[in-house]
Amino acid sequence: MTAKILVSACLMGHAVRYDGQAKPLVHPALDRWRKEGRLVTICPEMSAGMPVPRLPAEIAKGKAGADVLSGAARVLESQGGDVTDSFRQAAENALALARKTGCSYALLIDGSPSCGSGFIYDGSFSRQRQPGAGVTAALLKANGIQVFSDRQIEELVAAAGG
Ligand code: SF4
């Protein structure tokens, strides 16, 4: 059976980001995979009950998603609210869906404290990037799912078959 691909809902044009926007990615492979029924779309944060819009949230400086999963870091909203448990639940939901539907790959938007895989923001809410993965991306990777960012779609095409 051809492997399925878990994909961030905001990349597929759903207006589910914290700011109420989408960030659609246009690529012929995405159209093809959708027609072939290979895409499994999820917004991890919404699946954990987070509203749209919602306050921006970031992981602390020098920390990343794996630290959140191990209990060594928290995820805080811009006004200080602790949303760590929701972010952990979001990641668990994404992993459960990936397993249930047979996803070997994930295509997730970079920069998000959930879906980021190459970089995230550093907890200062001043658009400062730091290398690292968000909570969902970290959990998927730890469980053997190959995670690609939106900037790596060509690599995903090569790996998953365009
Ligand atoms: Fe997009 Fe992921 Fe954030 Fe949902 S959690 S809005 S899918 S980046």
Backbone and ligand atoms as CSV (ligand in chain L), in Angstrom:
chain,resi,resn,atom,element,x,y,z
A,1,MET,N,N,0.846,-1.201,0.000
A,1,MET,CA,C,0.000,0.000,0.000
A,1,MET,C,C,0.881,1.251,0.000
A,2,THR,N,N,0.460,2.259,-0.737
A,2,THR,CA,C,1.238,3.489,-0.797
A,2,THR,C,C,1.098,4.256,0.517
A,3,ALA,N,N,2.236,4.691,1.040
A,3,ALA,CA,C,2.219,5.363,2.349
A,3,ALA,C,C,1.474,6.686,2.280
A,4,LYS,N,N,0.798,6.989,3.339
A,4,LYS,CA,C,0.070,8.257,3.417
A,4,LYS,C,C,0.937,9.335,4.067
A,5,ILE,N,N,0.452,10.562,3.920
A,5,ILE,CA,C,1.216,11.720,4.363
A,5,ILE,C,C,0.331,12.576,5.258
A,6,LEU,N,N,0.741,12.747,6.501
A,6,LEU,CA,C,0.038,13.638,7.423
A,6,LEU,C,C,0.413,15.076,7.059
A,7,VAL,N,N,-0.547,15.970,6.981
A,7,VAL,CA,C,-0.224,17.325,6.534
A,7,VAL,C,C,-0.902,18.367,7.422
A,8,SER,N,N,-0.169,19.444,7.702
A,8,SER,CA,C,-0.712,20.549,8.499
A,8,SER,C,C,-1.925,21.150,7.793
A,9,ALA,N,N,-3.018,21.303,8.537
A,9,ALA,CA,C,-4.245,21.830,7.936
A,9,ALA,C,C,-4.051,23.228,7.355
A,10,CYS,N,N,-3.237,24.058,7.984
A,10,CYS,CA,C,-3.064,25.430,7.468
A,10,CYS,C,C,-2.353,25.414,6.117
A,11,LEU,N,N,-1.526,24.406,5.872
A,11,LEU,CA,C,-0.865,24.280,4.563
A,11,LEU,C,C,-1.860,23.915,3.469
A,12,MET,N,N,-2.938,23.249,3.881
A,12,MET,CA,C,-3.959,22.830,2.915
A,12,MET,C,C,-5.036,23.902,2.742
A,13,GLY,N,N,-4.791,25.080,3.293
A,13,GLY,CA,C,-5.700,26.201,3.067
A,13,GLY,C,C,-6.763,26.402,4.130
A,14,HIS,N,N,-6.687,25.643,5.205
A,14,HIS,CA,C,-7.663,25.836,6.284
A,14,HIS,C,C,-7.211,27.002,7.176
A,15,ALA,N,N,-8.136,27.885,7.481
A,15,ALA,CA,C,-7.816,29.079,8.285
A,15,ALA,C,C,-7.836,28.727,9.763
A,16,VAL,N,N,-6.790,28.029,10.211
A,16,VAL,CA,C,-6.760,27.492,11.578
A,16,VAL,C,C,-5.583,28.000,12.396
A,17,ARG,N,N,-4.782,28.893,11.814
A,17,ARG,CA,C,-3.623,29.388,12.550
A,17,ARG,C,C,-4.052,30.277,13.714
A,18,TYR,N,N,-3.122,30.539,14.603
A,18,TYR,CA,C,-3.453,31.342,15.793
A,18,TYR,C,C,-4.053,32.693,15.405
A,19,ASP,N,N,-3.623,33.227,14.245
A,19,ASP,CA,C,-4.107,34.536,13.820
A,19,ASP,C,C,-5.338,34.439,12.915
A,20,GLY,N,N,-5.914,33.249,12.818
A,20,GLY,CA,C,-7.121,33.083,12.021
A,20,GLY,C,C,-6.866,32.954,10.525
A,21,GLN,N,N,-5.611,32.816,10.160
A,21,GLN,CA,C,-5.257,32.741,8.736
A,21,GLN,C,C,-4.874,31.313,8.341
A,22,ALA,N,N,-4.811,31.102,7.026
A,22,ALA,CA,C,-4.234,29.871,6.474
A,22,ALA,C,C,-2.865,30.225,5.897
A,23,LYS,N,N,-2.099,29.235,5.514
A,23,LYS,CA,C,-0.830,29.489,4.828
A,23,LYS,C,C,-0.683,28.441,3.735
A,24,PRO,N,N,-1.550,28.521,2.714
A,24,PRO,CA,C,-1.620,27.437,1.735
A,24,PRO,C,C,-0.338,27.243,0.940
A,25,LEU,N,N,-0.015,25.993,0.724
A,25,LEU,CA,C,1.133,25.620,-0.093
A,25,LEU,C,C,0.593,25.095,-1.417
A,26,VAL,N,N,1.106,25.667,-2.503
A,26,VAL,CA,C,0.654,25.237,-3.832
A,26,VAL,C,C,1.769,24.425,-4.475
A,27,HIS,N,N,1.486,23.181,-4.797
A,27,HIS,CA,C,2.477,22.319,-5.444
A,27,HIS,C,C,1.723,21.201,-6.157
A,28,PRO,N,N,2.128,20.871,-7.386
A,28,PRO,CA,C,1.390,19.827,-8.117
A,28,PRO,C,C,1.346,18.492,-7.392
A,29,ALA,N,N,2.382,18.159,-6.629
A,29,ALA,CA,C,2.378,16.874,-5.915
A,29,ALA,C,C,1.244,16.834,-4.894
A,30,LEU,N,N,0.974,17.976,-4.267
A,30,LEU,CA,C,-0.111,18.013,-3.278
A,30,LEU,C,C,-1.453,17.725,-3.948
A,31,ASP,N,N,-1.663,18.307,-5.115
A,31,ASP,CA,C,-2.911,18.034,-5.852
A,31,ASP,C,C,-3.019,16.556,-6.188
A,32,ARG,N,N,-1.910,15.995,-6.634
A,32,ARG,CA,C,-1.902,14.590,-7.016
A,32,ARG,C,C,-2.164,13.694,-5.803
A,33,TRP,N,N,-1.456,13.962,-4.726
A,33,TRP,CA,C,-1.634,13.136,-3.525
A,33,TRP,C,C,-3.062,13.243,-2.994
A,34,ARG,N,N,-3.631,14.441,-3.085
A,34,ARG,CA,C,-5.010,14.605,-2.596
A,34,ARG,C,C,-5.965,13.756,-3.430
A,35,LYS,N,N,-5.784,13.813,-4.753
A,35,LYS,CA,C,-6.661,13.013,-5.631
A,35,LYS,C,C,-6.485,11.521,-5.384
A,36,GLU,N,N,-5.273,11.135,-5.027
A,36,GLU,CA,C,-4.986,9.714,-4.762
A,36,GLU,C,C,-5.412,9.284,-3.354
A,37,GLY,N,N,-5.910,10.225,-2.573
A,37,GLY,CA,C,-6.344,9.897,-1.212
A,37,GLY,C,C,-5.200,9.628,-0.255
A,38,ARG,N,N,-4.041,10.226,-0.542
A,38,ARG,CA,C,-2.862,9.954,0.298
A,38,ARG,C,C,-2.666,10.979,1.399
A,39,LEU,N,N,-3.442,12.048,1.409
A,39,LEU,CA,C,-3.228,13.102,2.402
A,39,LEU,C,C,-4.169,12.942,3.580
A,40,VAL,N,N,-3.621,13.082,4.767
A,40,VAL,CA,C,-4.406,13.053,6.006
A,40,VAL,C,C,-4.181,14.401,6.690
A,41,THR,N,N,-5.207,15.229,6.712
A,41,THR,CA,C,-5.057,16.607,7.172
A,41,THR,C,C,-5.437,16.735,8.641
A,42,ILE,N,N,-4.583,17.437,9.390
A,42,ILE,CA,C,-4.913,17.718,10.796
A,42,ILE,C,C,-4.308,19.054,11.214
A,43,CYS,N,N,-5.035,19.794,12.023
A,43,CYS,CA,C,-4.437,20.882,12.800
A,43,CYS,C,C,-4.301,20.326,14.212
A,44,PRO,N,N,-3.100,19.973,14.622
A,44,PRO,CA,C,-2.940,19.383,15.952
A,44,PRO,C,C,-3.510,20.262,17.064
A,45,GLU,N,N,-3.264,21.564,16.971
A,45,GLU,CA,C,-3.716,22.453,18.057
A,45,GLU,C,C,-5.236,22.487,18.139
A,46,MET,N,N,-5.896,22.573,16.986
A,46,MET,CA,C,-7.365,22.552,17.020
A,46,MET,C,C,-7.885,21.211,17.523
A,47,SER,N,N,-7.188,20.129,17.188
A,47,SER,CA,C,-7.644,18.804,17.630
A,47,SER,C,C,-7.596,18.680,19.145
A,48,ALA,N,N,-6.773,19.522,19.766
A,48,ALA,CA,C,-6.676,19.515,21.231
A,48,ALA,C,C,-7.606,20.551,21.855
A,49,GLY,N,N,-8.466,21.121,21.052
A,49,GLY,CA,C,-9.483,22.032,21.583
A,49,GLY,C,C,-9.097,23.488,21.620
A,50,MET,N,N,-7.976,23.841,21.017
A,50,MET,CA,C,-7.581,25.254,21.031
A,50,MET,C,C,-8.425,26.027,20.021
A,51,PRO,N,N,-8.830,27.248,20.376
A,51,PRO,CA,C,-9.721,28.025,19.515
A,51,PRO,C,C,-8.982,28.735,18.384
A,52,VAL,N,N,-9.748,29.229,17.442
A,52,VAL,CA,C,-9.226,30.090,16.366
A,52,VAL,C,C,-10.035,31.384,16.407
A,53,PRO,N,N,-9.421,32.562,16.514
A,53,PRO,CA,C,-7.976,32.736,16.735
A,53,PRO,C,C,-7.607,32.411,18.181
A,54,ARG,N,N,-6.320,32.345,18.432
A,54,ARG,CA,C,-5.806,32.105,19.785
A,54,ARG,C,C,-4.539,32.931,19.963
A,55,LEU,N,N,-4.114,33.080,21.210
A,55,LEU,CA,C,-2.889,33.839,21.453
A,55,LEU,C,C,-1.702,33.068,20.877
A,56,PRO,N,N,-0.694,33.784,20.373
A,56,PRO,CA,C,0.512,33.085,19.951
A,56,PRO,C,C,1.180,32.408,21.148
A,57,ALA,N,N,1.836,31.297,20.895
A,57,ALA,CA,C,2.531,30.559,21.957
A,57,ALA,C,C,3.915,30.175,21.458
A,58,GLU,N,N,4.867,30.135,22.380
A,58,GLU,CA,C,6.242,29.784,22.009
A,58,GLU,C,C,6.884,28.937,23.107
A,59,ILE,N,N,7.881,28.180,22.714
A,59,ILE,CA,C,8.689,27.366,23.630
A,59,ILE,C,C,9.882,28.228,24.059
A,60,ALA,N,N,10.334,28.033,25.280
A,60,ALA,CA,C,11.380,28.900,25.846
A,60,ALA,C,C,12.696,28.819,25.071
A,61,LYS,N,N,13.462,29.889,25.188
A,61,LYS,CA,C,14.750,29.993,24.510
A,61,LYS,C,C,15.650,28.800,24.856
A,62,GLY,N,N,16.270,28.257,23.826
A,62,GLY,CA,C,17.194,27.140,24.037
A,62,GLY,C,C,16.495,25.799,24.200
A,63,LYS,N,N,15.173,25.785,24.166
A,63,LYS,CA,C,14.408,24.544,24.324
A,63,LYS,C,C,13.621,24.278,23.047
A,64,ALA,N,N,13.122,23.051,22.939
A,64,ALA,CA,C,12.350,22.685,21.753
A,64,ALA,C,C,11.312,21.639,22.128
A,65,GLY,N,N,10.640,21.110,21.107
A,65,GLY,CA,C,9.517,20.210,21.349
A,65,GLY,C,C,9.877,18.995,22.186
A,66,ALA,N,N,11.057,18.424,21.955
A,66,ALA,CA,C,11.454,17.241,22.732
A,66,ALA,C,C,11.550,17.574,24.218
A,67,ASP,N,N,11.970,18.795,24.536
A,67,ASP,CA,C,12.050,19.208,25.948
A,67,ASP,C,C,10.652,19.334,26.554
A,68,VAL,N,N,9.699,19.779,25.737
A,68,VAL,CA,C,8.315,19.871,26.226
A,68,VAL,C,C,7.790,18.467,26.516
A,69,LEU,N,N,8.093,17.529,25.622
A,69,LEU,CA,C,7.620,16.147,25.810
A,69,LEU,C,C,8.244,15.491,27.036
A,70,SER,N,N,9.490,15.850,27.350
A,70,SER,CA,C,10.165,15.236,28.500
A,70,SER,C,C,9.877,15.964,29.802
A,71,GLY,N,N,9.148,17.073,29.707
A,71,GLY,CA,C,8.831,17.830,30.920
A,71,GLY,C,C,9.885,18.870,31.270
A,72,ALA,N,N,10.860,19.086,30.392
A,72,ALA,CA,C,11.944,20.027,30.688
A,72,ALA,C,C,11.664,21.446,30.199
A,73,ALA,N,N,10.553,21.638,29.504
A,73,ALA,CA,C,10.219,22.986,29.017
A,73,ALA,C,C,8.709,23.111,28.928
A,74,ARG,N,N,8.244,24.342,28.991
A,74,ARG,CA,C,6.812,24.609,28.894
A,74,ARG,C,C,6.537,25.400,27.621
A,75,VAL,N,N,5.266,25.416,27.236
A,75,VAL,CA,C,4.824,26.267,26.133
A,75,VAL,C,C,3.960,27.361,26.751
A,76,LEU,N,N,4.358,28.603,26.506
A,76,LEU,CA,C,3.641,29.729,27.105
A,76,LEU,C,C,3.021,30.614,26.032
A,77,GLU,N,N,1.838,31.126,26.349
A,77,GLU,CA,C,1.206,32.125,25.476
A,77,GLU,C,C,1.886,33.475,25.672
A,78,SER,N,N,1.616,34.371,24.734
A,78,SER,CA,C,2.227,35.700,24.793
A,78,SER,C,C,1.837,36.457,26.056
A,79,GLN,N,N,0.700,36.096,26.647
A,79,GLN,CA,C,0.306,36.783,27.887
A,79,GLN,C,C,0.611,35.943,29.120
A,80,GLY,N,N,1.402,34.893,28.935
A,80,GLY,CA,C,1.910,34.131,30.070
A,80,GLY,C,C,1.159,32.860,30.416
A,81,GLY,N,N,0.037,32.620,29.765
A,81,GLY,CA,C,-0.722,31.400,30.063
A,81,GLY,C,C,0.065,30.139,29.694
A,82,ASP,N,N,-0.032,29.126,30.534
A,82,ASP,CA,C,0.700,27.874,30.293
A,82,ASP,C,C,-0.188,26.922,29.482
A,83,VAL,N,N,0.210,26.658,28.258
A,83,VAL,CA,C,-0.574,25.791,27.372
A,83,VAL,C,C,0.177,24.490,27.058
A,84,THR,N,N,1.096,24.147,27.940
A,84,THR,CA,C,1.926,22.958,27.721
A,84,THR,C,C,1.074,21.698,27.535
A,85,ASP,N,N,0.101,21.511,28.411
A,85,ASP,CA,C,-0.701,20.285,28.333
A,85,ASP,C,C,-1.454,20.202,27.002
A,86,SER,N,N,-1.972,21.321,26.538
A,86,SER,CA,C,-2.693,21.321,25.257
A,86,SER,C,C,-1.751,20.980,24.106
A,87,PHE,N,N,-0.540,21.484,24.149
A,87,PHE,CA,C,0.416,21.191,23.077
A,87,PHE,C,C,0.836,19.730,23.094
A,88,ARG,N,N,0.958,19.159,24.298
A,88,ARG,CA,C,1.269,17.723,24.382
A,88,ARG,C,C,0.102,16.905,23.826
A,89,GLN,N,N,-1.115,17.295,24.188
A,89,GLN,CA,C,-2.292,16.579,23.685
A,89,GLN,C,C,-2.366,16.686,22.163
A,90,ALA,N,N,-2.059,17.876,21.638
A,90,ALA,CA,C,-2.073,18.086,20.187
A,90,ALA,C,C,-1.132,17.103,19.498
A,91,ALA,N,N,0.045,16.952,20.064
A,91,ALA,CA,C,1.029,16.038,19.486
A,91,ALA,C,C,0.540,14.590,19.557
A,92,GLU,N,N,-0.031,14.211,20.688
A,92,GLU,CA,C,-0.554,12.840,20.840
A,92,GLU,C,C,-1.665,12.576,19.822
A,93,ASN,N,N,-2.509,13.569,19.607
A,93,ASN,CA,C,-3.602,13.406,18.644
A,93,ASN,C,C,-3.052,13.193,17.236
A,94,ALA,N,N,-2.028,13.978,16.892
A,94,ALA,CA,C,-1.442,13.852,15.548
A,94,ALA,C,C,-0.801,12.478,15.370
A,95,LEU,N,N,-0.093,12.020,16.395
A,95,LEU,CA,C,0.546,10.704,16.303
A,95,LEU,C,C,-0.512,9.597,16.194
A,96,ALA,N,N,-1.560,9.711,16.980
A,96,ALA,CA,C,-2.616,8.688,16.939
A,96,ALA,C,C,-3.259,8.635,15.561
A,97,LEU,N,N,-3.513,9.796,14.961
A,97,LEU,CA,C,-4.122,9.821,13.630
A,97,LEU,C,C,-3.160,9.254,12.587
A,98,ALA,N,N,-1.892,9.617,12.713
A,98,ALA,CA,C,-0.890,9.110,11.761
A,98,ALA,C,C,-0.830,7.584,11.813
A,99,ARG,N,N,-0.859,7.044,13.021
A,99,ARG,CA,C,-0.802,5.581,13.164
A,99,ARG,C,C,-2.065,4.925,12.612
A,100,LYS,N,N,-3.190,5.508,12.963
A,100,LYS,CA,C,-4.474,4.918,12.548
A,100,LYS,C,C,-4.622,4.887,11.027
A,101,THR,N,N,-4.078,5.895,10.373
A,101,THR,CA,C,-4.281,6.019,8.929
A,101,THR,C,C,-3.081,5.541,8.112
A,102,GLY,N,N,-2.019,5.099,8.781
A,102,GLY,CA,C,-0.875,4.554,8.068
A,102,GLY,C,C,0.021,5.592,7.423
A,103,CYS,N,N,0.229,6.717,8.113
A,103,CYS,CA,C,1.131,7.748,7.578
A,103,CYS,C,C,2.579,7.413,7.932
A,104,SER,N,N,3.418,7.352,6.917
A,104,SER,CA,C,4.856,7.183,7.153
A,104,SER,C,C,5.585,8.514,7.072
A,105,TYR,N,N,4.904,9.497,6.506
A,105,TYR,CA,C,5.507,10.815,6.282
A,105,TYR,C,C,4.591,11.893,6.850
A,106,ALA,N,N,5.217,13.045,7.165
A,106,ALA,CA,C,4.430,14.211,7.556
A,106,ALA,C,C,4.997,15.427,6.849
A,107,LEU,N,N,4.099,16.285,6.383
A,107,LEU,CA,C,4.474,17.557,5.761
A,107,LEU,C,C,3.893,18.654,6.643
A,108,LEU,N,N,4.773,19.310,7.393
A,108,LEU,CA,C,4.315,20.249,8.422
A,108,LEU,C,C,4.929,21.617,8.197
A,109,ILE,N,N,4.170,22.638,8.523
A,109,ILE,CA,C,4.664,24.000,8.282
A,109,ILE,C,C,5.728,24.364,9.316
A,110,ASP,N,N,6.789,25.002,8.817
A,110,ASP,CA,C,7.905,25.312,9.713
A,110,ASP,C,C,7.604,26.529,10.583
A,111,GLY,N,N,8.272,26.598,11.727
A,111,GLY,CA,C,8.184,27.762,12.601
A,111,GLY,C,C,7.178,27.639,13.726
A,112,SER,N,N,6.225,26.734,13.591
A,112,SER,CA,C,5.162,26.605,14.601
A,112,SER,C,C,5.668,25.844,15.831
A,113,PRO,N,N,5.199,26.225,17.032
A,113,PRO,CA,C,5.601,25.464,18.228
A,113,PRO,C,C,5.033,24.051,18.244
A,114,SER,N,N,4.071,23.762,17.358
A,114,SER,CA,C,3.608,22.385,17.168
A,114,SER,C,C,4.272,21.755,15.950
A,115,CYS,N,N,4.062,22.378,14.789
A,115,CYS,CA,C,4.408,21.757,13.514
A,115,CYS,C,C,5.814,22.058,13.003
A,116,GLY,N,N,6.503,23.039,13.581
A,116,GLY,CA,C,7.849,23.380,13.107
A,116,GLY,C,C,8.778,22.180,13.162
A,117,SER,N,N,9.663,22.062,12.165
A,117,SER,CA,C,10.617,20.953,12.209
A,117,SER,C,C,12.054,21.424,11.996
A,118,GLY,N,N,12.229,22.580,11.365
A,118,GLY,CA,C,13.575,23.114,11.166
A,118,GLY,C,C,13.882,24.235,12.146
A,119,PHE,N,N,12.874,25.082,12.364
A,119,PHE,CA,C,13.067,26.185,13.313
A,119,PHE,C,C,11.766,26.447,14.065
A,120,ILE,N,N,11.933,27.060,15.226
A,120,ILE,CA,C,10.791,27.546,16.016
A,120,ILE,C,C,11.168,28.935,16.520
A,121,TYR,N,N,10.271,29.581,17.223
A,121,TYR,CA,C,10.599,30.892,17.788
A,121,TYR,C,C,11.028,30.722,19.243
A,122,ASP,N,N,11.778,31.729,19.750
A,122,ASP,CA,C,12.580,31.478,20.950
A,122,ASP,C,C,11.947,31.858,22.287
A,123,GLY,N,N,10.646,32.117,22.276
A,123,GLY,CA,C,9.981,32.397,23.545
A,123,GLY,C,C,9.951,33.860,23.924
A,124,SER,N,N,10.575,34.706,23.098
A,124,SER,CA,C,10.609,36.142,23.412
A,124,SER,C,C,9.487,36.905,22.707
A,125,PHE,N,N,8.741,36.225,21.853
A,125,PHE,CA,C,7.646,36.834,21.081
A,125,PHE,C,C,8.126,38.057,20.306
A,126,SER,N,N,9.353,37.977,19.807
A,126,SER,CA,C,9.907,39.081,19.009
A,126,SER,C,C,10.406,38.570,17.662
A,127,ARG,N,N,9.806,37.466,17.176
A,127,ARG,CA,C,10.115,36.884,15.870
A,127,ARG,C,C,11.553,36.401,15.783
A,128,GLN,N,N,12.164,36.088,16.914
A,128,GLN,CA,C,13.521,35.544,16.914
A,128,GLN,C,C,13.458,34.031,16.722
A,129,ARG,N,N,14.108,33.553,15.671
A,129,ARG,CA,C,14.102,32.116,15.392
A,129,ARG,C,C,15.200,31.395,16.160
A,130,GLN,N,N,14.950,30.119,16.443
A,130,GLN,CA,C,16.018,29.246,16.925
A,130,GLN,C,C,15.829,27.892,16.246
A,131,PRO,N,N,16.913,27.163,16.022
A,131,PRO,CA,C,16.764,25.848,15.404
A,131,PRO,C,C,16.032,24.897,16.340
A,132,GLY,N,N,15.268,23.994,15.771
A,132,GLY,CA,C,14.581,23.008,16.604
A,132,GLY,C,C,13.214,22.677,16.050
A,133,ALA,N,N,12.613,21.654,16.638
A,133,ALA,CA,C,11.299,21.192,16.197
A,133,ALA,C,C,10.255,21.512,17.251
A,134,GLY,N,N,9.018,21.694,16.784
A,134,GLY,CA,C,7.894,21.876,17.691
A,134,GLY,C,C,7.476,20.551,18.327
A,135,VAL,N,N,6.448,20.614,19.156
A,135,VAL,CA,C,6.078,19.454,19.974
A,135,VAL,C,C,5.534,18.314,19.107
A,136,THR,N,N,4.626,18.620,18.190
A,136,THR,CA,C,4.071,17.577,17.322
A,136,THR,C,C,5.147,16.980,16.426
A,137,ALA,N,N,5.946,17.822,15.806
A,137,ALA,CA,C,7.003,17.317,14.920
A,137,ALA,C,C,7.967,16.428,15.692
A,138,ALA,N,N,8.313,16.831,16.909
A,138,ALA,CA,C,9.250,16.040,17.715
A,138,ALA,C,C,8.664,14.673,18.050
A,139,LEU,N,N,7.386,14.632,18.396
A,139,LEU,CA,C,6.772,13.343,18.758
A,139,LEU,C,C,6.654,12.434,17.534
A,140,LEU,N,N,6.298,12.999,16.407
A,140,LEU,CA,C,6.213,12.187,15.186
A,140,LEU,C,C,7.574,11.611,14.824
A,141,LYS,N,N,8.599,12.469,14.866
A,141,LYS,CA,C,9.958,11.999,14.536
A,141,LYS,C,C,10.386,10.899,15.495
A,142,ALA,N,N,10.106,11.076,16.773
A,142,ALA,CA,C,10.518,10.086,17.781
A,142,ALA,C,C,9.833,8.743,17.563
A,143,ASN,N,N,8.747,8.754,16.807
A,143,ASN,CA,C,7.999,7.524,16.554
A,143,ASN,C,C,8.149,7.030,15.121
A,144,GLY,N,N,9.203,7.474,14.475
A,144,GLY,CA,C,9.577,6.892,13.196
A,144,GLY,C,C,8.901,7.478,11.976
A,145,ILE,N,N,8.170,8.563,12.157
A,145,ILE,CA,C,7.534,9.203,10.992
A,145,ILE,C,C,8.508,10.239,10.427
A,146,GLN,N,N,8.732,10.192,9.140
A,146,GLN,CA,C,9.658,11.143,8.517
A,146,GLN,C,C,8.960,12.479,8.331
A,147,VAL,N,N,9.507,13.504,8.961
A,147,VAL,CA,C,8.882,14.823,8.938
A,147,VAL,C,C,9.622,15.733,7.965
A,148,PHE,N,N,8.848,16.389,7.098
A,148,PHE,CA,C,9.380,17.356,6.135
A,148,PHE,C,C,8.674,18.686,6.373
A,149,SER,N,N,9.430,19.780,6.263
A,149,SER,CA,C,8.794,21.093,6.373
A,149,SER,C,C,8.248,21.507,5.012
A,150,ASP,N,N,7.461,22.574,4.998
A,150,ASP,CA,C,6.917,23.077,3.742
A,150,ASP,C,C,8.032,23.474,2.779
A,151,ARG,N,N,9.212,23.791,3.313
A,151,ARG,CA,C,10.334,24.167,2.447
A,151,ARG,C,C,11.042,22.943,1.877
A,152,GLN,N,N,10.629,21.768,2.325
A,152,GLN,CA,C,11.287,20.522,1.881
A,152,GLN,C,C,10.364,19.662,1.030
A,153,ILE,N,N,9.398,20.277,0.366
A,153,ILE,CA,C,8.435,19.457,-0.383
A,153,ILE,C,C,9.114,18.644,-1.481
A,154,GLU,N,N,10.167,19.188,-2.083
A,154,GLU,CA,C,10.843,18.412,-3.135
A,154,GLU,C,C,11.496,17.159,-2.543
A,155,GLU,N,N,12.044,17.274,-1.348
A,155,GLU,CA,C,12.617,16.088,-0.685
A,155,GLU,C,C,11.523,15.072,-0.379
A,156,LEU,N,N,10.357,15.585,0.030
A,156,LEU,CA,C,9.254,14.668,0.311
A,156,LEU,C,C,8.787,13.973,-0.978
A,157,VAL,N,N,8.733,14.710,-2.066
A,157,VAL,CA,C,8.363,14.104,-3.352
A,157,VAL,C,C,9.323,12.967,-3.680
A,158,ALA,N,N,10.623,13.215,-3.454
A,158,ALA,CA,C,11.635,12.185,-3.754
A,158,ALA,C,C,11.464,10.969,-2.839
A,159,ALA,N,N,11.108,11.215,-1.576
A,159,ALA,CA,C,10.994,10.111,-0.614
A,159,ALA,C,C,9.686,9.338,-0.769
A,160,ALA,N,N,8.595,10.092,-0.966
A,160,ALA,CA,C,7.263,9.460,-0.931
A,160,ALA,C,C,6.744,9.099,-2.301
A,161,GLY,N,N,7.370,9.647,-3.323
A,161,GLY,CA,C,6.891,9.369,-4.687
A,161,GLY,C,C,5.859,10.414,-5.100
A,162,GLY,N,N,6.241,11.208,-6.088
A,162,GLY,CA,C,5.351,12.295,-6.512
A,162,GLY,C,C,4.368,11.812,-7.528
L,1,SF4,FE1,FE,-1.036,24.980,11.238
L,1,SF4,FE2,FE,0.069,23.153,12.810
L,1,SF4,FE3,FE,-0.469,25.567,13.789
L,1,SF4,FE4,FE,-2.475,23.931,13.226
L,1,SF4,S1,S,-0.908,23.588,14.772
L,1,SF4,S2,S,-2.337,26.081,12.669
L,1,SF4,S3,S,-1.702,22.855,11.417
L,1,SF4,S4,S,1.006,25.089,12.168
